[in-house]
């Protein structure tokens, strides 16, 4: 048995590796257990490689509109193998980067599958997964099978694609995001189940490269967590690009055929249709990886599949903590990283503000991009507050017109009595970069007056943000 650790982290994704680094910075002896690959789903199969694909799609789309910019681009095309290779190479680079960070911070890597046998103790067995070891120098010989002790254990095991009965992914005709990230060939047609960030991003990518795409969503609007007005504008843009969208529609059955799949769907009104596609992507959410960790045996409380924690990562069992996707929604890498720091600093005895989920931004990197933070207009009204709502379209912004990106909207929601910024919602070019300005404003408790007296540089897309604030109070200047 190894010497006791101050902290053992189970899972080396964005939450886990950040927790390990912060703990090491605070002088703790740290070990991190991983069964497959450093950097987790986000860097290997999620956030980063998908953005690499979407960047390719964006450039390809610009090439198709070269003449709009006074340019000539003829006989251009794409190489799917090259597109996938670039994405996978970037994922490998991220994997290697986390390995370097473990070395830099003297964190022990323990390869294998962990089970918590009791508070303060885990057993690590050989992994059933194929370990993807990073290239380059290692901190020291990685550890493996054995029993390890620690004063504290953080569970950061993430989540995996949700599987619906009868629509189980087969790696061939029915895909999850794993298969969608590395297709052997470009499908001519695609059915996407679910219109959250994953579904819409893949729909956008494949449509950009020429596939016929149909999105099927059970709820009344696509991107269900977004403000209804923003969602409607995004839908209009996606449909303009040729993506077919069915909302208030459920998939009742999926048939595999010689040429692909047939999705049997039924609308809310009872109308039935058959939607054919060469491939089907199941993007109906994710489920937490809580199985096989020994959580039930030591009494850790689990609710609706997620580990129950307070705002500081505490479970109901002393010395056992949880962060990231496994600790429940929103299931976002940046939420996991922030939780990691809060939890480790709490373990270290520091006074830390708990996680405020109302100030966690959400981003969808489709074309058009969508980004938001805080309350939607509907939620703000439900809270009983009197509100002021501002809107500013990209068509009134010089930089957007110069970029050839005039379709977009910034929407802001304020408490009419206090001037508190309650929510911000955006659709259009680069809004995933712009949203952080509103996130900072909310964290600093900035009022509408503060924002109105802030100078935004010209010409930039960020000016749409100030104009939206001005519009909420009847003072917009450029529309």
C-alpha positions, 0 to 999 in steps of 0.5 A: 500500500502506498503512503497516504495522499492528501487527495485522490481524484477519480477521473482526469477530465477538466474537473479532475485534472484541475482539482489535482493541479489546484491541490498541488499548488496548495501543497497537497500530495495528490494522486489522480486515477484514470481508466482511459485517457488524460483530459477526459471526454472534453479534450478527447471526444467533446469540446475541443475536437468538435470545435476543430471540426466546426472550424473546418466547416466555418472555413469551408463555408467562407470558401463557398461565399468567396465572391461575396468578399471579392475573392475567387475560390474555384474547384475547392473541396474537402478531404474527410480523412484530413478533417478527422486527422486534424481533429484527432491530432488536436485531441492528442495535443490536449492529452499530452498537455494535461500529461505535462501539467501532471508532471509539472505539478508532481501529481501521481498518475494511477492507471486503472478503475477505482472503487471506493471501499470506504471513506479515505480508501480506494482500490484500483483494478486493471482497466477494461478500457484501452489506455491512451497514454500521452506521448512524451516525457512522463512524470515518473512510472505511472502507478496502477493496481493496488489500494490507496488511502487519502484524507479526501477523495474527489469523484470526477468521473463525468458522463456518457451519452444517454442510450434510449431503448431500441435505439442503441448505438451500433457504431455503424448506422446509429452514432453517438458523438464518438462515431460522429467525430470520426466518420469513415466517409461523409454521409449523404444524409443524417438524422439527428435526435435531440437539439441540445448543443451536441445535436445542433453542432453536429447538424451544423457541421455535417450540413456545412459539408453538404449532408441533408440533415433533419433534426428531431426535437421532443420539446417545442423549441430547439436548444430548449434551455435557451431564450425562446426568441434566440432559439427561434432566430437560430432555428430560422438561420439553420433552416435557411441553411437547409436543415430540416427541423421537427419540434414537438416530435418524438421518435417512436422507432428506428429501423435499420435498412440496407442503405441506412436508417428510418426514424418513425416519428410522431408529432404532438398532434398525432401526425406520423412520418418516416424520416430516412437517413444514411446515419442517425446521431443520438444526441438525447443527453448524457448520463452520469458515470456513477456505476461501479465506484462503490458509492452506494455501499458507502452511502453516498446519496444519488438523485436522478443519476447524479451525486448530490453535492452542496455548492462546495462539492461536499457529498453526504459522506465525510471526506468524499466529494464530487465535481463536474458532470457526475455531480449534475447539471449543467454538464459543462467543462467550465462548470467542472473546472470552477467546481474543482477549484471551489472544492479543493480550496474548501478542502484546504480550509479556505473560505470560498463562495459556493457555486452560483449556477445562475452565472454559468454561461452556456455556448453552442458553436453551430452556425449561427453561434448561440451564447447565454447567461442568467435568466431567460425572459420567460424565467425572469417574468416567472420570478415575479420581477418587473423587467426591462428587455433590450434588443440590438440586431447585428444589422445595426453594427458596422463590424458585423456588416464588414464581416459579412455577418449581419444576422444576429441579435443581442438581448439583455434582461434587467430588473426594472427596479434595481438595474441588475442584469438578470440575463443576456442572450445572443445569437450570431457570429462570435457570440461565444466569445462575447458572452464573457463580458456579460458574465463578468458584469453579472459577477461584479453586480454591474448595473445598467448605468455602469454598462451604459458608462462603459466605453466599448471599442469601435468597430467591434461586435461588442458594441451590440452588447452596449446597444442592447443595454441602451435599448432596454432603457429606450436609449439605443443610438444605432437602430 
